[in-house]
Amino acid sequence: MSRILPLLPLRGVIVFPYTVLHLDVGRERSINAIEAAMVRDREIFLAMQKEAQTDDPGEEDIYATGTVAEIKQLLKLPGGTIRILVEGLRRGRITRYLSYDPYMAVEIQEYRDEGATTNEVEALMRTLINEFEHYVKMSKRIPPETVVAVVSLEEPGRLADVIASHLNLKLVDKQAILEAFNIQERLELLCEILAREKEILELERKINLRVRKQMEKTQKEYYLREQIKAIQKELGEKDERQAEVEELREKIAQAKLPKEIEERALKEVERLEKMPPMAAEATVVRNYLDWLLALPWQKETRDRLDIKVAEKILNEDHYGLEEVKERILEYLAIRKLAKKMRGPILCFVGPPGVGKTSLAKSIARALQRKFVRISLGGVRDEAEIRGHRRTYVGALPGRIIQGMKQAGSKNPVFLLDEIDKLSSDFRGDPASALLEVLDPEQNYMFSDHYIEAPFDLSKVMFITTANVEYSIPRPLLDRMEVIRIPGYTEEEKIKIAELHLIPKQLKEHGLKKEQLIISENALRRIIREYTREAGVRNLERQIAKLCRKTAKEIVSGNTTAVKVTAQNVDNFLGVPRYRHTLAEEAEVVGVARGLAWTEVGGEVLNVEVAVLPGKGNLTLTGKLGDVMKESAYAGFSYLRSRAKELGLPLDFHEKNDVHIHVPEGAIPKDGPSAGITMATAMASALMGVPVRNDVAMTGEITLRGRVLSVGGIKEKVLAAHRAGIKTVILPKDNEKNLEEIPPQVKRKLKFVLVEHMDEVLKEALVPFERSSRQPATEVKEAREEAITQQPLTHLALSR
């Protein structure tokens, strides 16, 4: 009988006659077919696609044989999907496709199971039921109640279809059963498939039995080994080699290693068990196993996330350093909110003695984490970071893995000291090896050449220290958050000495608080006249010297207590090393004070210029770098271009040589900060006008006299403050950096922001008529003396 029905293509499922099944439908054409069937007699034709991945199947993509089914229930789900309950009625075959839109309509030929039940069919039915019962018993996936329901069926076609629907068969086999319109053929095909499935189940059973026997064998061997151990223990005998292997196995079992590492360790134990005891390779394997067991693969400490306690600890250990403390408290706050935050990588940049290393220790104490420190100064071998290959007896892991073993936890505070002093040679570049260590996107699988297994460094809080930023390789610097610690003011040094340095040195020298009293004025004089540094390391040395002198006096019986005042400091420390301030020096023609930024903090450098009869040569001495030399030439060219305005002969450069010298020639000096300083010193020497003794300056100069911004402003300003400078000339573009200056320093200094060299000369050079600084006669005499030494006609510089 031919009929026209909507077609519903099925993906990965077949519906047999006499079976009820839920189907989820989401394709638009299929939904339209269901709606058309519901409008008519609720009947629809179900046929399976040949490829389940095809979203828009055509005639060649769908099997011709399918099932006429009735839609029993329809339920609309969120997202436009429809769930239907269908019951298979009869087989059918597509004879032709009538339409494709809005749904697929097909003409089908229906087939009904007809014909008398012959003896052969009866025999096939009994065989099929028997095979199905055996299959259910072997598979244990089909409930026994299903067998009872199947046995009661008397129609041969229905029996075959119901059994086929319960079997876990390949879709191709199910389709073959569906296409078997002849009942006898269908029963024979199903008996054949069931026999094959039974064979597969029998093989599965044999495999399971074999695995069980193997497990029993392993348990038996374990039992026998334990018996051997007991017998040896009873007899007082012990196989050392076997005992070592068993001890290693016990350690591996107790260590709770990651699965991959545990398998690697057990494999190495098996290798060790088969090796001769005295083999060199055995020593390598033992060392390797010791390292695997010693590393904290799973151990980690619990962070103390109390911000108030952490702030208290940081304030106890360090005075000042507000920016660093604030950054640590921010990390704690985020760590409390986000449990799985990766460890930050901080880089403390600052001169020696400002507390970079001790600050890292305080962070570890505040977090209650383990602390590990390694120094990278002078490290030039990549194996120091990544470890050595296990090719010889003396091979070791890199210093990162060694540090993790030392810490005993996978989340310590790890200090990489002096990272700016890394070097490289033919053995590799350790800075490049550190890129993986300090990259949060990579270090969760850090690979050491010795361990040969990924180690998780993502929970480590890495802190690096450096004196200067420019010598750190740029890719490495890019992975770190730089926090600059420029140095301390005089008031901060006094507080640090009172709160930390003096109590520490008293304890180390066995002195009591009342046995050595150092007044505040004495500390101030020590800072000014015996130390000149950004940090407090030399200050601590001087305090230690006072403690030694005091201990000697007390032990000698000369006194029971010592009081150090500003008047008697030199009795203990000797003659002062430095004058109180550079600003107390006299105003001199051709000498200007510049501000420099070095590895040990800010410095005040004198730039001296002498004008000599000659042919216009410009001589530079003082071990200057290329950048400073270029600045000197640029400043000289600027003065030549402004000779008329400055009152200089237009041909002064043809009759005079200019010699620029920066004292302390043994120290290399380079950078763009000295441009306006050298130009000012040259202008002073050529014009015969002294430079103010209370002025210091920094900035780069262009040929047209523009003043360009420079770096290290905070360090340079602190150096000027230490030297007693009153006025600091800075580029206008560096105005934003004044916010970094401590308020107590900013109040004592006058900042002059300039954009052009004319403004620098106007501020830095001494005016002709000046009653507030020194008598005008002294200035006049200095000018006349300078003019008599130089063949130049001096004109007044208007202010």
Residue, then its C-alpha position, 0 to 999 in steps of 0.5 A: m500500500s502506497r502512502i504520502l507521509p512527512l519524513l523525519p531523518l534520524r541521526g544515530v538511532i533506529v526505531f523498530p516496529y512495536t517499540v516506543l522511544h523518545l526523540d529530541v528534534g531541533r532542525e527546522r525542516s524536521i520540526n515542520a514535518i512533525e507539525a504537519a504530521m500532528v495536523r493530519d493523522r499524527e503518523i510520520f515516517l522515520a528513516m536513519q541518515k547514513e552519516a550522523q554529522t550531515d545537518d542538511p541531508g538529501e535523498e542519497d544521505i538517507y536510507a530508503t527503508g524506515t518505520v511508519a510511526e505514530i506520535k504519541q506525545l509532543l513537548k516543546l523544550p527551551g531553545g526551540t527543541i521539541r521532544i516527541l514520544v513515537e511508537g513504531l507501527r510498520r516497515g516502509r520503503i521510500t519510493r520517491y521524494l515529493s517535496y523538500d520545503p518546508y519539510m520532506a514529504v515522501e511516498i512510501q510503500e508499507y509492508r506488514d508482517e503476514g503469512a502463516t507460521t511454519n514449522e521452520v519459523e517456529a524452530l527459528m523462534r525457539t532458537l532465537i529465544n534461547e540465544f537471547e536468554h543466554y545473551v542476557k545472562m552473559s551480558k548482564r546489561i538487560p534486566p531479566e524482566t525483559v526476557v519474560a516479556v519477550v518469551s510471551l510474544e507469539e508473533p514471529g515478526r514482532l518477536a524479532d523486532v523487540i529483541a533487535s531493539h534491546l540489543n546493543l548492536k552496530l547501526v549497520d546491523k540494526q538497519a539490516i534487520l529493519e530491511a529484512f521484510n521476510i520474517q524467516e530471513r529476519l529471524e535467521l539474521l538475528c540468530e546469526i547476529l546473536a551468536r556472534e555477540k555471544e562469542i564476543l561476550e565469551l571473549e570478554r569473560k575470558i579476558n576478565l578472568r585472565v586479568r583477575k588471575q593476574m591480580e591474584k598472582t600479584q597478591k600471591e607474590y606480595y604475600l610470599r614476599e612478606q613471608i620471606k621478610a618475616i622469615q629473614k627477620e626471624l633469622g636475623e638475616k636481611d638482603e641489603r639490596q632487596a631491603e633498599v629497593e623495598e625501602l624506596r618503594e615504601k617511600i614512594a608510596q608514602a610520598k603521595l607523588p603525582k601519578e606521572i612522577e610515581e610511575r617514573a620513580l617506580k620505573e627507576v626502582e625497577r632499573l636499580e633492582k636489576m643493576p649490579p650494586m657497584a655499577a656507576e649508573a646505580t649511584v646516578v639512579r639513587n641520587y635521582l630517586d632521592w631528589l624525586l622524593a625530596l621535592p615538595w610535589q604536593k606540600e604547601t604552606r597555608d597563607r596568613l591572609d590577615i591584612k592587619v597582621a601583615e601590615k603590622i609585621l611590615n611596619e615592624d621590620h621596615y620604616g618607610l617604603e610605603e609603595v612596597k608595603e601597599r603592593i604586598l597588602e594588595y596582593l594579600a587582599i586579592r589572594k583572599l578573594a581569589k583562591k587560585m591566584r598565581g604568584p606575582i613576580l616583583c622586582f625591587v630596584g634600588p641602590p645597595g643598603v636600602g633593604k631589598t633583601s630584608l624586605a623579601k624576608s619580611i614578606a615571607r614572615a607576613l605570609q607565613r611562607k618558607f623563604v629561599r634566597i639564591s644569588l645570581g651575581g656572576v652566574r653565567d651557566e644555563a645549567e645553574i638554572r635548568g640543571h645538568r643532564r643525568t649523564y654523569v655521576g656529579a649531575l645536579p638539578g638547577r638552583i631553582i629546583q634546589g631552592m624548592k627542595q630547601a623550602g620544602s613547600k611548593n609555595p615559598v617566597f623565592l628571592l632571586d638576588e642581583i638579577d641585574k648581574l647575570s652574565s653569559d658565555f659559551r655555556g649558555d645564557p642563564a637570563s634566557a633560562l629564567l624566562e620560563v621560571l618568571d613567566p606565569e603562563q609557563n612556569y606551571m610546567f617548569s622543566d629541569h634537565y635533571i628531573e625531566a618532569p614538569f614541576d609546578l612553580s605557579k604558586v611560588m612568589f618570586i621576588t628579584t632584586a637589582n641595583v639598576e634596571y637598564s642591565i636587566p634583559r628586556p624580555l626578562l624585565d617584561r615579565m616582572e613588576v618593577i618597584r623602585i626603592p630610591g633611597y632614604t632621606e636623613e630623617e628616615k635614616i635616623k628613624i631606621a637607626e633608632l628603630h632597627l640598626i642600633p637595637k640589632q647591633l647592641k644585641e650582636h655585640g652583647l650590649k644592653k640598651e643603657q650601656l650605649i646611648i647615641s643621641e639624635n644629633a650624633l646620628r645626624r652627624i654620623i649620617r652627614e660626615y661619615t656616610r654618603e649613601a642612598g641606603v643604610r649599610n655604611l651607617e650600620r657599619q659606623i654604629a657597629k664600630l661604636c658598639r665595638k669601642t663601647a664593648k672594649e671600654i666596658v670590658s677594660g673597666n674604664t666605664t660602665a656606660v658610654k654616651v655618644t654626642a655630636q661633640n664626641v663622635d670623632n673620638f670614636l669614629g675618627v676624622p670625618r670622611y665628608r664635609h657636611t655639604l657641597a653647597e658650602e664651597a665657594e662660587v667658582v667660575g667654570v664649575a657646575r654641579g650636576l645630578a647623576w643616577t648610579e648603581v649606588g643611588g643618586e650622586v652630585l658630580n662637579v663638572e669643571v671647565a677651563v678655557l685656554p688659548g688655542k685653536g678651538n679644540l674641545t677636550l673631554t676627560g674623566k672617563l666619560g661615555d659616548v652619551m656624555k660626550e655627545s651632550a658636551y658637543a651639543g652644549f658647545s654648539y649651542l653656546r656658539s649659536r648663542a654667542k652674540e646674546l651671551g656677550l661672547p666674541l663670534d670667533f671665540h671658538e677659533k682662538n680658545d680651547v675648551h677643556i671639560h673635566v669630570p673628577e673621579g676619572a676612575i669611575p665610568k660615567d655615562g648617560p644623558s643627565a649632564g647635558i645642561t650641567m656641562a653647557t652651564a659650566m662652559a658658559s660660566a667659564l667663557m663668560g667669566v661668571p661664577v655658578r651659584n654654589d647652592v644650585a644643582m641641575t639635571g637634564e639633556i640639551t639639544l642643539r637649539g637649547r631645548v631641555l629634555s627630560v631624564g630619569g632617576i629624578k627621585e634619586k637625584v633629588l635625594a642626593a641633592h638634599r644630602a649635599g645641602i643643595k637649595t635649588v634644583i633645576l629640572p626639565k619641565d617634562n619631569e614635573k610629574n616626577l615631583e610627586e615621588i619626592p618625600p614631603q620633608v625633602k620637597r619643603k627644603l628644596k626649591f625646584v626650577l622647571v625649565e624648557h630652554m637653556d636660557e632659563v638654566l643660565k638665568e637661574a644658575l649663574v651669579p648676577f653682577e649685582r647681588s647683595s644677598r649672596q656676597p659683596a658685589t666687589e668679590v664677584k667683580e674681582a672674580r670676573e676680572e680675574a677670569i677675563t684676564q686669564q681668557p682673551l674674551t670680551h665679556l658682556a653682561l648676562s641679563r637676568 
